[in-house]
Amino acid sequence: MKSDAEYRSLETELHSLRAELDWMRAERVDRAAHQALANQYHASQVRFRTVFENSPFGQKIIGPDLVIRQANRMVLDMLGCTHLDEVVGHQIQEFAHPDYQADWRFLQERLWARKLPHFTLETCLVRTDGSSFWCQVTSMRFPDGEAGEELGFTQLEDIRDRKALELSLKRLYDTQETIVHLVSHDLKAPIGHIQLLTDLLQRQVDAATLPTENVPDTAHYLALIRRSCADAYKLLQDVLLLGSLEARDLRKQPTNLNALLVDRLAAHQLAAHEKGLRLALDLPPQPLHANLHANLHADTFGRVVDNLVSNALKFTPAGGCVTVGLQEHEHRVLLTVQDTGIGIPEALQASLFEKFSPAARTGVGGEASTGLGLFITWQIVRQHQGKIWVESQEGQGTCFFVELH
């Protein structure tokens, strides 16, 4: 039989073997976990490399010194390079347009001095053939565990087309601004002088200061001059108003539409009477209000009423009627201008609210049209988030509808 000492020795050895076995099992688990992490890291690297290399945008990694550490094929194509060594290891400023070198120093300061997590700018780069192009640069700072520093993951997006469009729009805007300036300063005053002179001549005709046999012809010519001046002046007013609509500071306030319509239609009663037309106003007993822009309601929205009423008078033969109505419709205000005139051909109705619309026609009395009136009306209604539409049958009259909140 074994002694107690021998049993204790065997028991100690058994405990030691068990501990060694537990350690070996734990070591095997640690190695498996480590291998799993390594596999995950490798898969992540593969995914990143796939996205990095196949991205439709130029992608590169830069250091705090703005040296390019990595770049994808798209960066090479954008810069006109063939091999990676033409880009990797070079500072990005080597490819920057001389006038935009400061953009990269600005990006460097924002990311690595101010520690912004990301930064975006638009700048100009130069290709190897000397041509330049605009791009949007978005750079995100991230820690590089292996090197122990922070790098910038940078994306380049070619925005040449957008920049070209912006330049084209700016040139168009400058041209329009020049035209508006020309109209307002160089043409408006002379036409005003012509109007003044024709008024003076008209007074002489009225006072019979000219030979009697010349008075009828002179009066006829003066009437033509005055009418031409009025048409030209109306066109200038439309052009100037059109150029100023988008530049207004727009704030809304409730406006009494009943009072506005009474005021605006008073100015059209004389024209209606001279044409042998009846101009009627159909208002609800209780005033209706709409939210009109505070600096527009007094004159510019009144142009909606003026344009629609003038249009109705222009295309309604003598003996007809133009009715302006106002009513509440589904918690909104509905303004209507209805006439018994010649109507609008169906083929012209689709282009009615276009600038210099082909639907522009002379009135039944030969009145000229600028081709801007209904376009301006549509613009003003649109600025009020309203709606405008027309219903018309040729030979039976027309009705314009304006819906406001």
C-alpha positions as CSV (number, residue, x, y, z in Angstrom):
1,M,0.0,0.0,0.0
2,K,1.1,3.5,-0.8
3,S,1.8,5.9,2.0
4,D,0.1,9.2,2.6
5,A,3.1,11.0,1.3
6,E,2.9,9.2,-2.0
7,Y,-0.8,10.0,-2.3
8,R,-0.1,13.7,-1.6
9,S,2.7,13.7,-4.2
10,L,0.4,12.1,-6.9
11,E,-2.4,14.6,-6.1
12,T,0.0,17.5,-6.4
13,E,1.2,16.2,-9.8
14,L,-2.4,15.7,-10.9
15,H,-3.3,19.3,-10.0
16,S,-0.3,20.5,-11.9
17,L,-1.3,18.5,-15.0
18,R,-4.8,19.9,-14.8
19,A,-3.5,23.4,-14.5
20,E,-1.2,22.8,-17.5
21,L,-4.2,21.4,-19.5
22,D,-6.4,24.4,-18.6
23,W,-3.6,26.8,-19.7
24,M,-3.2,24.9,-23.0
25,R,-6.9,25.1,-23.6
26,A,-7.0,28.8,-22.9
27,E,-3.9,29.3,-25.1
28,R,-5.7,27.5,-27.9
29,V,-8.8,29.7,-27.4
30,D,-6.6,32.9,-27.4
31,R,-4.9,31.8,-30.6
32,A,-8.3,31.1,-32.2
33,A,-9.6,34.5,-31.1
34,H,-6.5,36.2,-32.4
35,Q,-6.8,34.4,-35.7
36,A,-10.4,35.4,-35.9
37,L,-9.5,39.0,-35.3
38,A,-6.7,38.8,-37.9
39,N,-9.2,37.4,-40.4
40,Q,-11.7,40.2,-39.7
41,Y,-8.9,42.8,-40.1
42,H,-7.9,41.2,-43.4
43,A,-11.5,41.2,-44.7
44,S,-11.9,44.8,-43.6
45,Q,-8.7,45.7,-45.5
46,V,-9.9,43.9,-48.6
47,R,-13.3,45.7,-48.4
48,F,-11.6,49.1,-47.9
49,R,-9.1,48.4,-50.8
50,T,-12.0,47.4,-53.1
51,V,-13.9,50.6,-52.3
52,F,-10.8,52.7,-52.5
53,E,-9.6,51.4,-55.8
54,N,-13.0,51.1,-57.6
55,S,-14.5,54.4,-56.4
56,P,-15.7,56.7,-59.2
57,F,-14.1,59.6,-57.2
58,G,-10.5,60.3,-56.8
59,Q,-9.4,59.0,-53.3
60,K,-6.0,59.5,-51.6
61,I,-4.5,59.5,-48.2
62,I,-2.3,62.4,-47.2
63,G,-0.2,63.0,-44.1
64,P,0.0,66.1,-41.9
65,D,2.8,67.3,-44.2
66,L,0.3,67.0,-47.2
67,V,2.4,64.3,-48.8
68,I,0.3,61.8,-50.6
69,R,0.7,58.3,-49.0
70,Q,-1.8,56.4,-51.2
71,A,-3.9,57.2,-54.2
72,N,-6.4,55.3,-56.4
73,R,-6.5,55.0,-60.2
74,M,-9.1,57.8,-60.5
75,V,-6.6,60.3,-58.9
76,L,-4.0,59.3,-61.6
77,D,-6.6,59.8,-64.3
78,M,-7.7,63.2,-63.0
79,L,-4.1,64.4,-62.8
80,G,-3.1,62.9,-66.1
81,C,-0.6,60.5,-64.6
82,T,0.2,56.9,-65.5
83,H,2.1,55.4,-62.6
84,L,1.6,55.7,-58.8
85,D,5.1,56.9,-58.2
86,E,4.2,60.1,-60.1
87,V,1.8,60.9,-57.3
88,V,2.6,58.9,-54.2
89,G,5.4,60.5,-52.2
90,H,4.7,64.0,-53.7
91,Q,3.1,66.9,-51.9
92,I,-0.4,67.8,-53.1
93,Q,0.7,71.4,-53.7
94,E,2.8,70.1,-56.6
95,F,-0.5,69.6,-58.4
96,A,-2.3,72.8,-57.2
97,H,-2.9,75.7,-59.5
98,P,-0.5,78.6,-58.5
99,D,-3.5,80.8,-57.7
100,Y,-5.0,78.2,-55.3
101,Q,-1.9,77.0,-53.3
102,A,-3.3,78.6,-50.2
103,D,-6.4,76.3,-50.3
104,W,-4.2,73.4,-49.2
105,R,-2.5,75.3,-46.4
106,F,-6.0,76.2,-45.2
107,L,-7.1,72.6,-45.2
108,Q,-3.9,71.6,-43.4
109,E,-4.5,74.2,-40.7
110,R,-8.2,73.2,-40.3
111,L,-7.5,69.4,-40.0
112,W,-4.3,69.2,-38.1
113,A,-4.0,72.5,-36.2
114,R,-7.7,73.1,-35.3
115,K,-8.4,69.3,-35.2
116,L,-11.6,69.5,-37.2
117,P,-12.8,65.9,-38.0
118,H,-13.4,66.8,-41.6
119,F,-13.2,69.7,-44.0
120,T,-14.5,70.5,-47.5
121,L,-13.3,73.1,-50.1
122,E,-13.4,73.8,-53.8
123,T,-10.1,74.3,-55.5
124,C,-8.3,74.1,-58.9
125,L,-5.7,71.4,-59.8
126,V,-3.3,71.2,-62.7
127,R,-2.7,68.2,-64.9
128,T,0.6,67.0,-66.2
129,D,-0.3,68.5,-69.6
130,G,-0.7,71.9,-68.1
131,S,-4.5,72.1,-68.2
132,S,-6.5,72.8,-65.1
133,F,-9.8,71.6,-63.6
134,W,-12.0,72.4,-60.7
135,C,-12.7,69.8,-58.0
136,Q,-14.4,69.5,-54.6
137,V,-12.1,68.2,-51.9
138,T,-13.4,66.5,-48.8
139,S,-10.8,65.4,-46.3
140,M,-11.5,63.4,-43.0
141,R,-8.9,63.0,-40.3
142,F,-8.3,59.5,-38.9
143,P,-5.7,57.8,-36.6
144,D,-3.2,55.5,-38.2
145,G,-2.4,52.9,-35.5
146,E,0.7,51.5,-37.2
147,A,2.4,54.8,-37.7
148,G,1.0,56.5,-34.6
149,E,0.0,59.6,-36.4
150,E,-3.2,61.1,-37.9
151,L,-3.7,61.0,-41.6
152,G,-6.3,62.6,-43.9
153,F,-8.6,60.4,-46.1
154,T,-9.3,62.8,-49.0
155,Q,-11.9,62.5,-51.8
156,L,-11.6,64.5,-55.0
157,E,-14.8,65.1,-57.1
158,D,-14.5,66.7,-60.6
159,I,-16.9,69.6,-60.7
160,R,-15.8,71.1,-64.1
161,D,-19.4,70.9,-65.5
162,R,-20.9,72.6,-62.5
163,K,-18.3,75.4,-62.5
164,A,-18.9,75.9,-66.2
165,L,-22.6,76.1,-65.6
166,E,-22.1,78.6,-62.7
167,L,-19.9,80.7,-65.0
168,S,-22.4,80.6,-67.7
169,L,-25.2,81.6,-65.3
170,K,-23.0,84.5,-63.9
171,R,-22.4,85.8,-67.4
172,L,-26.1,85.6,-68.2
173,Y,-26.9,87.4,-65.0
174,D,-24.3,90.1,-65.7
175,T,-25.8,90.5,-69.2
176,Q,-29.4,90.8,-67.8
177,E,-28.1,93.3,-65.2
178,T,-26.5,95.3,-67.9
179,I,-29.8,95.3,-69.9
180,V,-31.8,96.3,-66.9
181,H,-29.3,99.1,-66.2
182,L,-29.5,100.2,-69.8
183,V,-33.3,100.2,-69.8
184,S,-33.6,102.0,-66.5
185,H,-31.0,104.7,-67.1
186,D,-30.5,105.2,-70.8
187,L,-34.0,104.5,-72.3
188,K,-36.5,105.4,-69.6
189,A,-35.6,109.1,-69.4
190,P,-35.7,109.8,-73.2
191,I,-39.1,108.1,-73.5
192,G,-40.3,110.2,-70.6
193,H,-39.0,113.3,-72.5
194,I,-40.9,112.3,-75.6
195,Q,-44.1,111.9,-73.6
196,L,-43.6,115.3,-72.2
197,L,-43.0,116.9,-75.6
198,T,-46.1,115.2,-77.1
199,D,-48.1,116.4,-74.2
200,L,-46.9,120.0,-75.0
201,L,-47.8,119.6,-78.7
202,Q,-51.1,118.2,-77.8
203,R,-51.9,121.3,-75.8
204,Q,-51.0,123.4,-78.8
205,V,-53.3,121.4,-81.0
206,D,-56.1,121.7,-78.4
207,A,-55.5,125.5,-78.3
208,A,-55.6,125.6,-82.1
209,T,-52.3,127.4,-82.4
210,L,-51.5,125.5,-85.6
211,P,-53.0,126.3,-89.0
212,T,-56.5,124.9,-89.2
213,E,-55.8,122.7,-92.2
214,N,-52.9,121.0,-90.3
215,V,-54.7,120.3,-87.0
216,P,-56.3,116.9,-88.0
217,D,-53.1,115.4,-89.3
218,T,-51.0,116.8,-86.5
219,A,-53.5,115.4,-83.9
220,H,-53.5,112.0,-85.6
221,Y,-49.7,111.9,-85.6
222,L,-49.5,113.0,-82.0
223,A,-51.9,110.3,-81.0
224,L,-49.7,107.7,-82.7
225,I,-46.6,109.0,-81.0
226,R,-48.4,109.0,-77.6
227,R,-49.6,105.5,-78.2
228,S,-46.2,104.2,-79.2
229,C,-44.6,105.9,-76.2
230,A,-47.2,104.3,-73.9
231,D,-46.5,100.9,-75.3
232,A,-42.7,101.3,-75.0
233,Y,-43.0,102.7,-71.5
234,K,-45.2,99.7,-70.5
235,L,-42.6,97.3,-71.9
236,L,-39.9,99.1,-69.9
237,Q,-42.0,98.9,-66.7
238,D,-42.5,95.2,-67.3
239,V,-38.8,94.5,-67.9
240,L,-37.8,96.5,-64.8
241,L,-40.4,94.8,-62.6
242,L,-39.3,91.4,-63.9
243,G,-35.7,92.1,-63.0
244,S,-36.6,93.2,-59.5
245,L,-39.0,90.4,-58.5
246,E,-36.4,87.9,-57.3
247,A,-34.4,90.5,-55.4
248,R,-37.2,91.5,-53.0
249,D,-37.1,90.9,-49.3
250,L,-40.3,88.9,-48.8
251,R,-42.3,89.0,-45.6
252,K,-46.0,88.1,-45.4
253,Q,-48.8,89.9,-43.7
254,P,-52.6,89.6,-43.9
255,T,-54.1,91.9,-46.5
256,N,-57.7,93.0,-47.1
257,L,-58.4,91.8,-50.7
258,N,-61.8,93.5,-50.9
259,A,-60.2,96.9,-50.3
260,L,-57.3,96.1,-52.7
261,L,-59.7,95.1,-55.5
262,V,-61.9,98.2,-55.1
263,D,-58.8,100.4,-55.2
264,R,-57.3,98.7,-58.3
265,L,-60.5,98.5,-60.4
266,A,-61.2,102.2,-59.9
267,A,-58.2,102.9,-62.3
268,H,-59.7,100.6,-65.0
269,Q,-63.3,102.0,-65.0
270,L,-62.5,104.9,-67.4
271,A,-60.8,102.5,-69.9
272,A,-63.7,100.1,-69.7
273,H,-66.2,103.0,-70.3
274,E,-64.2,104.3,-73.3
275,K,-64.3,100.8,-74.9
276,G,-68.0,100.4,-74.3
277,L,-67.5,97.6,-71.7
278,R,-69.1,97.0,-68.3
279,L,-66.5,96.3,-65.5
280,A,-68.2,94.6,-62.6
281,L,-66.9,93.7,-59.1
282,D,-68.5,90.8,-57.2
283,L,-67.2,90.9,-53.6
284,P,-68.4,88.9,-50.5
285,P,-70.1,91.0,-47.8
286,Q,-67.3,90.1,-45.3
287,P,-63.8,91.1,-46.3
288,L,-61.5,88.3,-47.3
289,H,-57.8,88.4,-46.4
290,A,-54.8,86.7,-47.9
291,N,-51.2,86.6,-46.7
292,L,-49.4,88.8,-49.2
293,H,-45.8,89.9,-49.0
294,A,-45.6,93.0,-47.0
295,N,-43.5,95.0,-49.5
296,L,-45.4,93.6,-52.5
297,H,-49.1,93.9,-51.5
298,A,-49.4,97.6,-52.2
299,D,-48.1,97.6,-55.8
300,T,-46.7,94.3,-57.1
301,F,-49.6,92.1,-56.2
302,G,-51.8,94.8,-57.6
303,R,-50.1,94.2,-60.9
304,V,-51.7,90.7,-60.9
305,V,-55.1,92.4,-60.8
306,D,-54.0,95.1,-63.3
307,N,-52.6,92.6,-65.8
308,L,-55.6,90.3,-65.7
309,V,-58.2,93.1,-65.9
310,S,-56.3,94.9,-68.7
311,N,-56.0,91.6,-70.6
312,A,-59.8,91.0,-70.3
313,L,-60.6,94.5,-71.5
314,K,-58.2,94.1,-74.4
315,F,-59.8,91.0,-75.7
316,T,-63.5,91.8,-75.1
317,P,-65.4,93.6,-77.9
318,A,-67.6,96.6,-77.2
319,G,-70.9,95.7,-75.4
320,G,-69.2,92.9,-73.4
321,C,-68.6,92.5,-69.7
322,V,-65.6,91.9,-67.4
323,T,-66.4,90.6,-63.9
324,V,-63.8,90.4,-61.1
325,G,-64.9,88.1,-58.3
326,L,-63.6,87.1,-54.9
327,Q,-64.7,84.1,-52.8
328,E,-63.5,81.7,-50.2
329,H,-62.8,78.2,-51.5
330,E,-61.7,75.3,-49.3
331,H,-60.1,77.6,-46.7
332,R,-58.4,79.5,-49.5
333,V,-59.2,82.7,-51.3
334,L,-60.1,82.5,-55.0
335,L,-59.8,85.5,-57.2
336,T,-61.5,85.3,-60.6
337,V,-61.4,87.6,-63.7
338,Q,-64.0,86.6,-66.2
339,D,-64.8,88.2,-69.6
340,T,-67.2,87.7,-72.4
341,G,-64.5,88.2,-75.0
342,I,-63.0,86.4,-78.0
343,G,-61.5,83.6,-75.9
344,I,-58.1,81.9,-76.2
345,P,-57.5,79.2,-78.8
346,E,-56.7,75.8,-77.1
347,A,-53.4,75.5,-78.9
348,L,-52.1,78.7,-77.2
349,Q,-53.3,78.0,-73.7
350,A,-50.3,75.7,-72.7
351,S,-47.8,78.5,-73.4
352,L,-49.9,81.4,-72.0
353,F,-47.7,82.1,-68.9
354,E,-44.3,81.8,-70.7
355,K,-42.0,84.7,-71.1
356,F,-42.5,86.4,-74.6
357,S,-45.2,83.7,-75.1
358,P,-46.3,82.9,-78.6
359,A,-49.8,83.3,-77.2
360,A,-49.2,87.1,-77.1
361,R,-51.7,88.7,-79.5
362,T,-53.0,92.2,-80.3
363,G,-56.2,93.2,-78.7
364,V,-59.6,93.6,-80.5
365,G,-58.8,97.3,-80.8
366,G,-55.3,96.8,-82.1
367,E,-53.6,97.1,-78.6
368,A,-50.0,95.9,-78.5
369,S,-48.8,93.2,-76.2
370,T,-45.3,93.0,-74.6
371,G,-45.5,89.3,-74.1
372,L,-44.5,89.7,-70.5
373,G,-47.7,90.5,-68.7
374,L,-49.0,87.1,-67.9
375,F,-45.5,85.8,-67.2
376,I,-45.0,88.5,-64.6
377,T,-48.4,87.7,-63.2
378,W,-47.4,84.0,-62.9
379,Q,-44.2,85.0,-61.2
380,I,-45.9,87.1,-58.6
381,V,-48.5,84.5,-57.8
382,R,-45.7,81.9,-57.5
383,Q,-43.9,84.1,-55.1
384,H,-47.0,84.0,-52.9
385,Q,-47.1,80.2,-53.1
386,G,-50.3,80.6,-54.9
387,K,-51.8,79.0,-58.1
388,I,-53.0,80.5,-61.3
389,W,-54.8,78.9,-64.2
390,V,-57.1,79.7,-67.1
391,E,-60.3,78.3,-68.6
392,S,-61.3,79.5,-72.0
393,Q,-63.3,78.6,-75.1
394,E,-62.7,80.4,-78.3
395,G,-65.6,82.8,-79.0
396,Q,-67.1,82.4,-75.6
397,G,-64.8,84.2,-73.2
398,T,-62.1,83.5,-70.7
399,C,-61.8,83.2,-66.9
400,F,-58.5,83.4,-65.0
401,F,-58.3,81.9,-61.5
402,V,-55.8,82.9,-58.8
403,E,-55.8,80.9,-55.6
404,L,-54.1,82.3,-52.5
405,H,-53.6,81.1,-48.9
